[in-house]
């Protein structure tokens, strides 16, 4: 059973940046696409970004396109989410998860981490 651990969240002012990390246990990291999702207070969990197993293919939600960048280091079994030009609407708990296919569909993901809180003040 894979264990995913997110880190890097925090409190930042609007316009600032944060880099989230998600470290995976085990030796199968490179066999899976990885995704980032977020859940704002009182709302459902939604897709943010995903990256293919090789890292060549990426996809972003419209709300973050041009501001967020997803990357991965298979040697370190870690996926990253660089978040720039943050806005208060980005405030949420951010989760990473893995999928057998490169998809934005939340239902295709498993191995959810515990999440990391990102708070953007105006």
Short mmCIF file of the C-alpha atoms (twelve columns), coordinates in Angstrom:
data_MODEL
# 
_entry.id   MODEL 
# 
loop_
_atom_site.group_PDB 
_atom_site.id 
_atom_site.type_symbol 
_atom_site.label_atom_id 
_atom_site.label_alt_id 
_atom_site.label_comp_id 
_atom_site.label_asym_id 
_atom_site.label_seq_id 
_atom_site.Cartn_x 
_atom_site.Cartn_y 
_atom_site.Cartn_z 
_atom_site.pdbx_PDB_model_num 
ATOM 1   C CA . UNK A 1   0.000   0.000  0.000   1 
ATOM 2   C CA . UNK A 2   1.494   3.311  -1.074  1 
ATOM 3   C CA . UNK A 3   1.803   6.128  1.389   1 
ATOM 4   C CA . UNK A 4   1.751   9.694  0.088   1 
ATOM 5   C CA . UNK A 5   2.839   12.567 2.319   1 
ATOM 6   C CA . UNK A 6   2.224   16.162 1.279   1 
ATOM 7   C CA . UNK A 7   4.199   19.100 2.629   1 
ATOM 8   C CA . UNK A 8   4.998   22.715 1.873   1 
ATOM 9   C CA . UNK A 9   1.704   24.367 2.647   1 
ATOM 10  C CA . UNK A 10  1.366   27.504 4.707   1 
ATOM 11  C CA . UNK A 11  0.105   31.053 4.910   1 
ATOM 12  C CA . UNK A 12  1.082   33.415 2.120   1 
ATOM 13  C CA . UNK A 13  -0.049  36.817 0.920   1 
ATOM 14  C CA . UNK A 14  -1.804  37.237 -2.395  1 
ATOM 15  C CA . UNK A 15  0.736   37.348 -5.188  1 
ATOM 16  C CA . UNK A 16  3.119   35.097 -3.332  1 
ATOM 17  C CA . UNK A 17  4.379   31.611 -4.116  1 
ATOM 18  C CA . UNK A 18  4.522   28.209 -2.493  1 
ATOM 19  C CA . UNK A 19  5.972   24.882 -3.552  1 
ATOM 20  C CA . UNK A 20  4.158   21.770 -2.451  1 
ATOM 21  C CA . UNK A 21  5.821   18.375 -2.332  1 
ATOM 22  C CA . UNK A 22  4.324   14.907 -2.215  1 
ATOM 23  C CA . UNK A 23  6.650   12.070 -1.274  1 
ATOM 24  C CA . UNK A 24  5.668   8.488  -2.007  1 
ATOM 25  C CA . UNK A 25  6.758   5.339  -0.254  1 
ATOM 26  C CA . UNK A 26  7.579   2.140  -2.086  1 
ATOM 27  C CA . UNK A 27  9.222   1.443  -5.398  1 
ATOM 28  C CA . UNK A 28  6.331   1.843  -7.790  1 
ATOM 29  C CA . UNK A 29  6.174   5.646  -8.004  1 
ATOM 30  C CA . UNK A 30  7.305   5.822  -11.626 1 
ATOM 31  C CA . UNK A 31  4.548   3.425  -12.696 1 
ATOM 32  C CA . UNK A 32  1.782   5.890  -11.861 1 
ATOM 33  C CA . UNK A 33  0.513   9.224  -13.042 1 
ATOM 34  C CA . UNK A 34  0.224   11.683 -10.177 1 
ATOM 35  C CA . UNK A 35  -2.394  14.295 -9.512  1 
ATOM 36  C CA . UNK A 36  -2.976  17.276 -7.292  1 
ATOM 37  C CA . UNK A 37  -6.431  18.150 -6.030  1 
ATOM 38  C CA . UNK A 38  -7.743  20.725 -3.591  1 
ATOM 39  C CA . UNK A 39  -10.685 21.113 -1.292  1 
ATOM 40  C CA . UNK A 40  -11.833 24.500 -0.094  1 
ATOM 41  C CA . UNK A 41  -13.942 24.859 3.061   1 
ATOM 42  C CA . UNK A 42  -17.479 23.651 2.449   1 
ATOM 43  C CA . UNK A 43  -16.724 22.502 -1.090  1 
ATOM 44  C CA . UNK A 44  -15.875 19.265 -2.823  1 
ATOM 45  C CA . UNK A 45  -12.450 18.077 -3.825  1 
ATOM 46  C CA . UNK A 46  -11.498 19.278 -7.306  1 
ATOM 47  C CA . UNK A 47  -8.779  18.628 -9.820  1 
ATOM 48  C CA . UNK A 48  -5.807  21.006 -9.926  1 
ATOM 49  C CA . UNK A 49  -3.098  19.351 -12.018 1 
ATOM 50  C CA . UNK A 50  -1.758  16.005 -13.089 1 
ATOM 51  C CA . UNK A 51  1.431   14.651 -14.581 1 
ATOM 52  C CA . UNK A 52  2.106   11.486 -16.543 1 
ATOM 53  C CA . UNK A 53  4.423   8.725  -15.389 1 
ATOM 54  C CA . UNK A 54  7.329   10.080 -17.404 1 
ATOM 55  C CA . UNK A 55  6.582   13.696 -16.639 1 
ATOM 56  C CA . UNK A 56  6.213   14.607 -20.298 1 
ATOM 57  C CA . UNK A 57  2.463   15.156 -20.237 1 
ATOM 58  C CA . UNK A 58  0.735   17.572 -17.879 1 
ATOM 59  C CA . UNK A 59  -2.761  18.995 -17.516 1 
ATOM 60  C CA . UNK A 60  -4.130  21.860 -15.444 1 
ATOM 61  C CA . UNK A 61  -7.451  23.143 -14.271 1 
ATOM 62  C CA . UNK A 62  -8.404  26.392 -15.960 1 
ATOM 63  C CA . UNK A 63  -8.322  28.199 -12.613 1 
ATOM 64  C CA . UNK A 64  -4.596  27.570 -12.161 1 
ATOM 65  C CA . UNK A 65  -3.333  27.421 -15.732 1 
ATOM 66  C CA . UNK A 66  -0.365  29.721 -16.227 1 
ATOM 67  C CA . UNK A 67  0.219   30.078 -12.472 1 
ATOM 68  C CA . UNK A 68  0.841   26.510 -11.260 1 
ATOM 69  C CA . UNK A 69  3.403   24.015 -12.531 1 
ATOM 70  C CA . UNK A 70  3.427   20.315 -11.730 1 
ATOM 71  C CA . UNK A 71  6.647   18.309 -11.952 1 
ATOM 72  C CA . UNK A 72  8.057   15.064 -10.660 1 
ATOM 73  C CA . UNK A 73  11.352  13.458 -9.766  1 
ATOM 74  C CA . UNK A 74  11.008  9.716  -10.132 1 
ATOM 75  C CA . UNK A 75  14.427  9.114  -8.574  1 
ATOM 76  C CA . UNK A 76  13.152  10.779 -5.404  1 
ATOM 77  C CA . UNK A 77  9.597   9.398  -5.684  1 
ATOM 78  C CA . UNK A 78  8.298   12.921 -5.304  1 
ATOM 79  C CA . UNK A 79  5.842   15.103 -7.185  1 
ATOM 80  C CA . UNK A 80  5.802   18.879 -6.835  1 
ATOM 81  C CA . UNK A 81  3.337   21.687 -7.350  1 
ATOM 82  C CA . UNK A 82  4.871   25.111 -7.833  1 
ATOM 83  C CA . UNK A 83  2.215   27.734 -7.170  1 
ATOM 84  C CA . UNK A 84  2.864   31.311 -8.228  1 
ATOM 85  C CA . UNK A 85  0.781   34.479 -8.157  1 
ATOM 86  C CA . UNK A 86  -1.487  32.995 -5.530  1 
ATOM 87  C CA . UNK A 87  -4.929  34.462 -4.942  1 
ATOM 88  C CA . UNK A 88  -7.303  34.053 -1.984  1 
ATOM 89  C CA . UNK A 89  -9.422  31.663 -4.051  1 
ATOM 90  C CA . UNK A 90  -6.508  29.214 -3.977  1 
ATOM 91  C CA . UNK A 91  -7.056  28.722 -0.248  1 
ATOM 92  C CA . UNK A 92  -7.727  25.020 0.305   1 
ATOM 93  C CA . UNK A 93  -6.315  21.773 1.547   1 
ATOM 94  C CA . UNK A 94  -4.159  20.341 -1.228  1 
ATOM 95  C CA . UNK A 95  -3.946  16.605 -1.776  1 
ATOM 96  C CA . UNK A 96  -1.867  14.379 -4.004  1 
ATOM 97  C CA . UNK A 97  -2.883  10.966 -5.284  1 
ATOM 98  C CA . UNK A 98  -1.835  8.406  -7.881  1 
ATOM 99  C CA . UNK A 99  -3.579  6.956  -10.890 1 
ATOM 100 C CA . UNK A 100 -2.935  4.140  -13.334 1 
ATOM 101 C CA . UNK A 101 -3.917  6.512  -16.135 1 
ATOM 102 C CA . UNK A 102 -3.181  10.172 -16.841 1 
ATOM 103 C CA . UNK A 103 -6.573  11.661 -16.077 1 
ATOM 104 C CA . UNK A 104 -8.232  14.587 -14.349 1 
ATOM 105 C CA . UNK A 105 -11.005 12.378 -12.983 1 
ATOM 106 C CA . UNK A 106 -10.831 12.236 -9.212  1 
ATOM 107 C CA . UNK A 107 -12.414 8.774  -9.187  1 
ATOM 108 C CA . UNK A 108 -9.431  7.319  -11.027 1 
ATOM 109 C CA . UNK A 109 -7.077  8.207  -8.185  1 
ATOM 110 C CA . UNK A 110 -6.152  6.390  -4.994  1 
ATOM 111 C CA . UNK A 111 -3.523  6.425  -2.288  1 
ATOM 112 C CA . UNK A 112 -4.606  9.852  -1.068  1 
ATOM 113 C CA . UNK A 113 -2.285  11.708 1.268   1 
ATOM 114 C CA . UNK A 114 -3.436  13.589 4.358   1 
ATOM 115 C CA . UNK A 115 -3.287  16.954 2.623   1 
ATOM 116 C CA . UNK A 116 -1.489  20.196 3.301   1 
ATOM 117 C CA . UNK A 117 -3.221  23.488 4.078   1 
ATOM 118 C CA . UNK A 118 -2.635  26.486 1.834   1 
ATOM 119 C CA . UNK A 119 -4.026  29.801 2.991   1 
ATOM 120 C CA . UNK A 120 -3.747  32.919 0.844   1 
ATOM 121 C CA . UNK A 121 -4.498  36.230 2.529   1 
ATOM 122 C CA . UNK A 122 -5.681  39.275 0.621   1 
# 
